[in-house]
Amino acid sequence: MPAQSRPGPSVTVTDAPIASPVGNGQYVAQPGDCMSSVALKHGHFWETLWNDQRNAAIKETRKDPNVLLPGDRVHIPEKRKKEVSKPPEQTHRFRLKGVPAKFKLCLQIDGQARANQKYKLKIGSQTIEGTTDGNGFLEAPIPPSIRSGELHVIGEHSTQILPLNFGELDPIDSELGFLQRLAQLGYEIGDDAGPAIRKFQTAAQLQETGTINQETRDKLQEVYGQ
């Protein structure tokens, strides 16, 4: 379940196809939805929805269960009963698969990973303390329905507090999704996103067009990792 901000300037798009809602199910995805949160609302495992053949268009198009475009139509199958035989004289604990969801984030400074960085992740009343791995990544379990939190990056002399908004990452083949990823990599998105796109293209050794094309989108996805 990714956490992102939502920049919103206009961009001239060239040869890159633009995302549009897919699917024909009865549930219409809302901003912030992902398969985990939709499944939780309807009492299913996220894999049940993701692997349902009636959601094949969503799976093929989005490729990531953590990313839905508002307007995608998700099929919600009827719930099925499952019986489990257990000795009546004992106490048994049942755990819902896929809950909590997994949050993964890479911390960087000027494109360099912040390896072995101490942090505190505050989600509601829960505080998770840890250290990033050698590639600057941290992972933590979070409820699928959570929408915000705080990441405290603990330095030697000060602590940087970063607000987190979960579930707000649009697909990379949408204009907004492209800009969200660009902003999260540290490129400043102003009223005109062209300069930021050109800077990224220069750093990635691509042709500097200042517009979103498929080559730039593919490279951004490779660099961003999602």
N, C-alpha and C positions, 0 to 999 in steps of 0.2 A: 504494500500500500504506500504509494509515494506521497511526499509532501512538497507542495510547490506554491509559489505566488502566481498571480494572473496578470501579466502585462497586457496592454491592449491597444498599441498603436496600429495604424494601417500599414500594410506591406504590399508591394507589387509582386505578384507571384508569376513566375515564367512557366516553365514546362512541367512543374510539379503538380500532380493530381491533388485535388483538395478532398479532405474527408467529408463524408456525409453520413447520416444515420443509416444503419443497416439492421436487418432482422425484421421479423413479423410477429413477435410474441405479444402477450397481453400487458407486460410491464414495460413502461417507457422510462428509460434511464434518466435520472435527474443529475444536475451538477453535483459532483462529489461521489457519485455511485461507482462501485466496482463490483465484480462478481461476488466477493466475500460479503460485502454489505447487503447486496440484493438477496443473496442466499440466506443470510441471517434474518432478514425481514420476513422471509417466507418459510423458514424452518427447514432449509436444505443445506447440504454440504455444497461448497462452491464448485467442487468437481462435478457434482450432479448437473448443475446448470451449464458449466463450461463444456462438458462432454456430451450434452444432449444433442442429438442430430438436428433438432429443430433450432438449435443455436449455432449451427455450423457456420453460417455466414458471419456471425460476430466473431467466432473463434478464428476463422480464416483471415478476416480483415484486421482485427485488433491485435491478434497474436500474443496478447498479454492480458491475463484475467484481471490485472490491477488497473487497467485503463479502459474505460468506456466513454464513448462520445454521448453527451446529452442528446436524447432522442433515439438512441439505439433501443430496439424493441426486443426484450428478453423473454423467451418462453419459460413459464414456470410450470413444471409438471405437477401432477397430483402427488401428494405425499403418500408413501407406502408404509404400512406397518411392518415392523421387524420384531420377531419374538426371540428372546434369549432365555435359555434354561439355566437357572442358578439355584443352588441350595437355599431353601427358604430360611434356614436358621442362621444364615450369615448376612453381613452387611456388604453391599456391592456399590461401587462407584462407577458411573458412566460419564465419559467425557466426549463432548461434541467435537468431531474432527474439524480442523480448519479454524478453530477458535482457541486462542487468539490468532489474529493475522500477524504476518511478519513485516516489520518496517526495516528497510535497508537504506543507508545513506553513506555517501563518500564525502569526507571533509578534505578541502584543498585550499592552498594559498598560492595564488598566481599560477595555477595549473599544477602545482606540486602537492602530492598527497600528504596529509597530516598524519603520519604514522605514529602509533603509540600515544595518541592524544587522549588525555583524560577528559571525561565528559559526564554530565548528569542529564538524563532525559526525563522530563516531568510530563506525565500524562494523567490528567485528572488528579486524584489523590495519590497516585503512584509515582515514585521516583526510582529510576533505574540508573545505577552508576556503572561505569565501565571504561574501557580504553579501546581506541580504534586499533585495527590490525595493521600489519605492515604495509598495506595498500591504502590506508586511510578510511577503511570501511567500518561501520558499526551496524549491528543488527539487534533488534529488540522486538519482543512480542507486544502487540497492541490490540485492543478490541476492534473488530471490523467497523463498528459504528462510530469510532472516535473521529473528531473533526479538527481538533487543534491540540497543541502542546507547546513545550519550550525545550530547546536544547541549550544547555549551559556548557560552553567550551571552556575548560579550566586551564588557564595559563599559569605561569610561574608567579606573575605579579597581578594579574587581573583575570576576570571571567567575562567572556563574551556571551550574551544571551541572544539566541536566534529563535524567533517565533516560527512555529510549524503549522501549516494548514494541510491536513491529510485529505487525500482523495480529490485534489483539485488539478491533477495533471491530465490534460487532454491528450488524445492520440497525436503522435508526431506528424502524421500526415494532415493535421489541421494547422491553420496558421497560428492559432493561439498555442497549441501544443509545441510547435517549433520554437516560438518565442519564449515560452516558459522554460524550456530546457536551456536555451541560449542565456537567459537571465541567470539561471541557477549556476551556470558555469562562470559567472562573473562579468558577462558583457552587459554594459549599461544600455537599456532600451529606452530611448526617448520618444518624442512624438513621431520621429522618423526612425524606423528600425534599420534603415539601409546601412548607416555607418557601423553598427554593431555586427551586422551580417558580413560586411566587408572585412572587418577585423578578424572575425572567425575564419572566413575564407582565406585570408592571408596567413593566419597561423596554421591552417590545415593544408596550405600549399595548393589551394584551389583557385580557379579563375575568379577574379574579384568582380562580381556583378552587382552586389548589394541587394540581390533578390533571392528568394527561395526557389531553388531548382532541385531536381532529384539528387544530383551528385552532392550538393551541400546537405540536403536532408539525410542522405545515407551516412555521410561522414559525421554529422552531429549525433546520429543514433549510435554510431560506433564509439564516439568519444564519451557520450553521456551514459551509454550502457542500457538504455531502455527507450 
